[in-house]
Amino acid sequence: MPMIQTSMKLQHKAWALVLAIVGLASLGAMFGARHIVTDSFGQLETERASREGERARRLLHQQLMGLSSTVKDYAQWVEAVRFVQGRAPAFMDENFDESNMGYLRISEVMVFDKKGALKASLTLNADGVLGTVPADRASRYFESVAPVVADASAQTTLQTYQAAAGQLEMLAAAPIRDPDKPGDSPHGAILMVRHFDDVERQRFSEVLMVPVSLSFDAPDHHGTPRAHLVPAEDDRDVLHAVVQDADGRAVVELVLRLDRDLQRVGNTLAWNGMGLAVAGGLLASVLLVVLLDRLILRRLQRLLGEVQDITERGPAAAGQVAVEGDDELSRLGEGVNQLLARVRSDAQHQHAAHERQEALQIQLMQSQKTEALGRLTGGIAHDFNNSLAAITGWVRLAAEDVDLDHPSQEALQQALKAARYADGLMRQLLAFGRQSAPKLRRLHWTSLIEETRQMVASGLTRDCELTVDYALDDDEVDADPTQMQQVLVNLLINAADAMKGKGRIELALSALVLPTDPDPPPPGASALGPGRYLVLRVRDHGPGIAAEHLDRVFEPFFTTKPKGRGTGLGLSVAQGIMARHQGAIGLVSGADGACFYLYLPASRRDEAIAPATSPGGPGEGRQLLFVDDDQSVRHAWSALLERKGWHVTRSRDGEEAWAQFSRTGKRWDVVLTDQSMPRLDGVGLAQRIHATRSPPPVVLMSGHVDEVSPEQLKTLFTAVLHKPVDAVELDRVLQSVVQGADQVTTPT
């Protein structure tokens, strides 16, 4: 019983609410419809009046243009020229008789010579009788015609209106000139006048199909628009359309009487709309009450009973509520059922949460692997790079001692390449762990590809055939040769592994200009900015990459190779290297193999970026203080520098170097120092040297450059080199540093 009483109260409230809302909506619709309809039809009435005014002015202007065309025709006759010159006295009688002037609707015609004298005039009165224009009236007309005669180019004409004696006149004048002499100046002018009398006004009204009258009282209406309505008391509105002369001054108003048919129709439609709104509101109220009761209120009553039953029995023992239809109430029932199912499935959700926790733990372990690798590489980088620097130095010495045609020369060169390759391996790990910036050099990509081919041909790609297609000549890029070689080696080894060591690997070098609209960009190039890029495609003919792995191939530690054959770092490092070169890497895979796209911006040929190889020169007796805590590095590189003519003084650490710098009294041309050393590091040594008077340039050569802040690198060191360093690069840097110091100290 309480449930029925509650539902009945809800019914009464719903009915009252429906009736109130529909009633208010009907009233609003009634008055809104009346306002909108009357306002819209009033606007239409105003717009129609404006169009009628423009149409009246346009028709009147067309008459003026027709009169002007007639004047121009007569003014360009040879007889008109001869008449002004006094050689054709019959010109006026032959061309302007009563019938011709009546046909052309010309009220007055006057001919002036170029001095302003009236040569002849004719006027046609209302009775159709010809006469002459009075001299004072002709003189007043000549004031308007004077600019036409004064224009030596004979290009000025006159088309205007004027009011005279309560009458509107149309004036058109043209210069008299010989048509056979285009450059001839005016010999005079012809003026034609058309009086807009009652006959003309009646004819004008018939064309417009609207009664028209003229008003000469204050035609400008003190700045009102060119066409405006003046309400009248009868069933018509009065439209005033202003007519202006050639100078834009208001001359007269055309007064048009327009009916009010649109307003009457609008009022009728407004009342009809209000009646329909009332009837529709009553019908909608009844229909809404019935539908609300049958479709909503009764269903709510049943749903309330089922929810009370579930509450009494408990969610675990109760069943489900009945769901009827496909609306909000049915979705409410479905929500109750989903809530019950949620309670019953708590155990399953707990199990899913446990699985997600395990997945997060695995991701954390992968993250820790990455962090551990970064720390490991940073820890061994110093010793590893020192060893590589010593090896490179001694091999370079051996290469210089051995003749170029000696059989060991090739082995020594290959050893240098292998050392550079080892340096690249370390840089690859450092790049992954620290995201170090590349050392840009301007180089030919084809040369780097050929050098990489020779390196991998020794067995890294096993029995695979490498084919190269160079489709362009301008192949210069600004890149780190070691890092780019690492990317190529990694892709070639992956291609060989995909084909199990047998097959053909295709390399193709081409150019690409972005954007490629309307064509879509090639794979991997959508994020690149506009410009010219060099594109290297590395394609194998293996089984391709599985579709489910395509989105993960660039993830760190993800690999499909057997255990012990891959770490999953190669492609992630390659992607990072390409991104730091302002390039990109793309991938397309199918049943016939995988194809990687490498994009590098074409070289900007910036002078700040040195070529990959730059010839060095002798030190020419310069004094160099070389500081490094590794004995093998000190001996190897000191020997190389001494062969170039440098006088090298060696120091084991920063403290020993400072003692030699401050106590020997030598004038040092350059100081070459390592960073990580016992007692005093490179930054500390550079700070002491810079505190002296006239300090020499200090060059940092270290494998731990990243440990020094960018501000210190900029202020303390003239140049920075990353170990291991190529001998040619070191010699070039030392020469540029010394030459720069000479230019500063030498007066100009």
Secondary structure, 3 states (H helix, E strand, C coil): CHHHHHHHHHHHHHHHHHHHHHHHHHHHHHHHHHHHHHHHHHHHHHHHHHHHHHHHHHHHHHHHHHHHHHHHHHHCCHHHHHHHCCCCCCHHHHHCCHHHHHHHCCCEEEEEECCCCEEEEEEECCCCCEECCCHHHHHHHHHHHHHHHHCCCCCCCEEEEEEECCEEEEEEEEEECCCCCCCCCCCEEEEEEEEECHHHHHHHHHHHCCCEEEECCCCCCCCCCCEEEEECCCCEEEEEEEEECCCCCEEEEEEEEEECHHHHHHHHHHHHHHHHHHHHHHHHHHHHHHHHHHHHHHHHHHHHHHHHHHHHHCCCCCCCCCCCCCCHHHHHHHHHHHHHHHHHCHHHHHHHHHHHHHHHHHHHHHHHHHHHHHHHHHHHHHHHHHHHHHHHHHHHHHHHHCCCCCCHHHHHHHHHHHHHHHHHHHHHHHHHHHCCCCCCEEEEHHHHHHHHHHHHCCCCCCCCEEEEEECCCCCEEEECHHHHHHHHHHHHHHHHHHCCCCCEEEEEEEEEEECCCCCCCCCCCCCCCCEEEEEEEEECCCCCCCHHHCCCCCCCCCCCCCCCCCCCCHHHHHHHHHHHCCCEEEEEEECCEEEEEEEEEECCCCCCCCECCCCCCCCCCCEEEEECCCHHHHHHHHHHHHHCCCEEEEECCHHHHHHHHHHCCCCCCEEEECCCCCCCCHHHHHHHHHCCCCCCCEEEEECCHHHCCHHHHHHHCCEEEECCCCHHHHHHHHHHHHHHHHHHHCCC
